[in-house]
Amino acid sequence: MSYCQPKHQARFVVFLLAAALAFAPVGRSQQAAAHVRGDTAAEAKKKLASAGPVLAVVSLANQRISVYGRTGLIGQSPISTGMPGHRTPAGVFSVIQKHIFHRSNIYWNAPMPYMQRITWSGVTLHAGPVPGYPASHGCIRLPHQFAGKLWGLTKIGARVVVAPGDAAVLNIEPVQLPVPKLMPAPEDATAIGETAKSTVSRQANLSAQSVKVADASANAASAGTRLLNPMERAKVMRELAVADAAAKAKAAKQAAETSTLKAAAAHSASAAWRASETALATARARRNAAAKALDQTTPLSTPAEHALAAADFKVAEAEKVSQDARALEAAATATAMVAASSASAAEQASREAAIALKAAERGTEPISILISKKTGRLYIRQSWAPIYEAPVAFKNPGQPIGTHVYLAVSEGSGENLRWLSVSLASSAQTRPRNGSELVSETATSALDRFEIPQEAKQFIEERLWIGASLIVSDEGISNETGTFTDFIVLTR
């Protein structure tokens, strides 16, 4: 039923007014509610716009959400989570769906403005009543104005961590975290002409992600070699894949058109050969009739002899036409078969180029890495799809490690990235009465508890850039993880 029908008109008008207020300039009292400390309205807007990748941390014990970006804490608000019997799950999630206005398909068509889904089983962040205590059916309710701001700030894939207690977010740049590998532009980048060249040039001039020149570091190449970070290189590879897919699609279309023409020519040649065979059969029948007529006449019947001679000539002429038509048909058929084979190969090449293009497009999305002590494996996803898996050796496997989330938010010093980290206690541990998180390892010490195979390191280094996330956990992949989700790890 449309929201604008009579029974919904009043409710929809209220929603539109609330939406307009959510994006209106922020006054001092509203700033206090949104907890963007010390900023004017313009500064707050600029700060939110430049936040880059964000990390939202929900504290169930404190009924509070804190949002962090590369500038640090950029927003904080009270919330209302699941009441007893409808507990909001704790763990690591990401935004997998967004609707500015949504209605629940579980709870009586209830309105859910600024909905951001974090599980397909029904857990979302959305605007709603925030009474100061858990009151929802499992969702995370936000004040309307804050919900609107958060909705405009996040992208699909934004990390959301739900902690039972109070989890601190730290800025870290430890040497144990993976480092992006700078690589030269692909050698065939010039093969797509000026488009690729301009792409490389455009990437080289980006100030936020500047192309780095070789130096004496581990990433160095020969002097003067232009190196691209993984995201820049992925974008160049996408441009190459776009051009290659377009060229192969065009070639496949032309090959199909050629095959159609050659098949038509072969069909015409075959029809001409069949017609010549029919004409030859007719000539032979007439020759046989002339020979029979000659046998039935008196000897030295000149007209009958002339008729037989003419029939013989027609047969010879028809045989020559038939032989020529057969040769043409054979040649045309062979040409058509070659054209059909070429069209099939071109179509296959086009399909493969289209698949490669999808992979190249996926390559421009941040990677997500999960290292699970439970399974002893490393998993990597990109744009919702699994792309890599490898074993990981843990030190002291009997000792809990907790759950640690790392989000690359900007370039750090040298070639490192700067990360935000948040740590949650192991599910095997109990939380102290004060509601804080008792974590067995710190975000830094947890990185010393495992060893990644060299091949996996290289795979990560060639794809790692801002927006990437790493989860290290005692837990395995939740059954909530599936198609169109990032890694979901439930801790309690």
Secondary structure, DSSP 8 states (H G I E B T S, - for coil): --TTSHHHHHHHHHHHHHHHHHTS---HHHHHHHT-TT--HHHHHHHHHT--S-EEEEETTTTEEEEEETTEEEEEEE-B-B-TTS----EEEE--EEEEEEE-TTTTT-EEEEEEES-TTS-EEEE----SS--BSSSEEE-HHHHHHHHHH--TT-EEEEESSB--EEEE--TTS-----EE--GGGGGGTHHHHHHHHHHHT-STT--EE--SSTT--STT-EEE-HHHHHHHHHHHHHHHHHHHHHHHHHHHHHHHHHHHHHHHHHHHHHHHHHHHHHHHHHHHHHHHHHHTS-TT-HHHHHHHHHHHHHHHHHHHHHHHHHHHHHHHHHHHHHHHHHHHHHHHHHHHHHHHHHHHHHTTS-EEEEEETTTTEEEEEETTEEEEEEE-EESSTTS---EEEEEEEEE-STT-EEEEEEEE--TTS---TT-B---SS-TTGGGGSEE--HHHHHHHHTT--TT-EEEEESS---TT--TT----EE--
